[in-house]
């Protein structure tokens, strides 16, 4: 049985739009650098078709290809911080809700200095 192929129609609207925007940004960066799709494909050891799919926001392009393309374009510095804890308000909010409402105080003789 072959694996199911991912299409843009498999994603919710917001992530699909974000991938499309990312693809357009990559296309613009490639063009600003004077690189053809074939040039970028050769530098990233992939195919022109994969670059085309990436620039069109196709969700089936691997993270490895994305990382390599961003590295070649010198745009990879933000890749590792995309889901950083400090930029995760939902995670922080959930952590705060899990904090205890009260903290039990120990007896004085339990203090071991």
C-alpha positions in Angstrom: 0.0 0.0 0.0 1.5 3.4 -1.0 1.5 6.2 1.5 -1.2 8.8 1.2 0.0 11.9 -0.6 -0.5 15.2 1.2 -2.3 18.0 -0.7 -3.1 21.6 0.1 -6.7 20.5 0.5 -5.8 18.3 3.5 -4.8 21.3 5.6 -6.9 23.8 7.4 -7.2 27.1 5.7 -4.8 29.0 7.9 -1.8 26.6 7.7 -2.3 26.3 4.0 -2.3 30.1 3.6 0.9 30.3 5.7 2.6 27.7 3.5 1.6 29.6 0.4 2.9 32.8 1.9 6.2 31.1 2.8 6.5 29.7 -0.7 6.0 33.2 -2.2 8.6 34.6 0.2 11.1 31.9 -0.9 10.3 32.6 -4.6 10.9 36.4 -4.0 14.2 35.7 -2.1 15.4 33.3 -4.9 14.6 35.9 -7.6 16.3 38.8 -5.6 19.4 36.6 -5.5 19.3 36.1 -9.3 18.8 32.3 -9.0 16.7 30.3 -11.3 14.6 27.4 -10.0 17.2 25.1 -11.6 20.1 26.9 -9.9 18.4 26.5 -6.5 17.5 22.9 -7.2 21.2 22.1 -8.0 22.5 23.9 -4.9 20.0 22.1 -2.7 20.5 18.7 -4.4 16.9 18.4 -5.3 14.8 18.8 -8.4 13.3 21.9 -10.1 9.8 20.3 -9.6 10.5 20.2 -5.8 11.4 23.8 -5.8 8.3 24.6 -7.8 6.2 22.7 -5.2 7.9 24.5 -2.3 7.3 27.9 -3.9 3.7 27.0 -4.4 3.2 26.1 -0.8 2.7 22.4 -1.3 2.6 20.7 2.2 4.3 17.5 0.9 7.7 19.1 0.5 10.0 17.8 3.3 11.3 19.9 6.1 14.8 18.9 5.1 14.3 20.4 1.7 12.9 23.6 3.2 15.8 23.8 5.7 18.3 23.4 2.9 16.6 25.9 0.6 16.5 28.5 3.5 20.2 27.8 4.2 21.2 28.3 0.6 19.2 31.6 0.6 20.8 32.6 3.9 17.4 32.7 5.6 17.7 29.8 8.0 18.6 31.8 11.1 15.0 31.9 12.3 14.1 28.3 11.5 15.1 26.9 15.0 13.1 29.6 16.8 9.8 29.1 15.0 8.1 27.2 17.8 10.2 28.5 20.7 8.7 28.4 24.1 9.1 32.2 24.6 6.8 32.8 21.6 4.1 30.3 22.6 1.4 32.2 24.4 -1.0 29.3 24.3 1.5 27.0 26.0 2.3 29.6 28.6 -1.3 30.1 29.3 -1.9 26.4 29.7 1.1 26.1 32.1 -0.2 29.0 34.2 -3.6 27.3 34.5 -1.9 24.1 35.8 -0.2 26.0 38.7 -1.7 25.1 42.1 -4.1 27.6 43.6 -2.5 27.3 47.0 0.9 26.2 48.1 1.1 24.2 51.3 3.5 25.5 53.8 5.7 23.0 55.6 6.4 23.0 59.3 9.4 24.9 60.6 11.2 21.7 61.7 11.0 20.4 58.1 13.5 23.0 57.0 16.8 21.4 56.4 19.6 24.0 55.8 
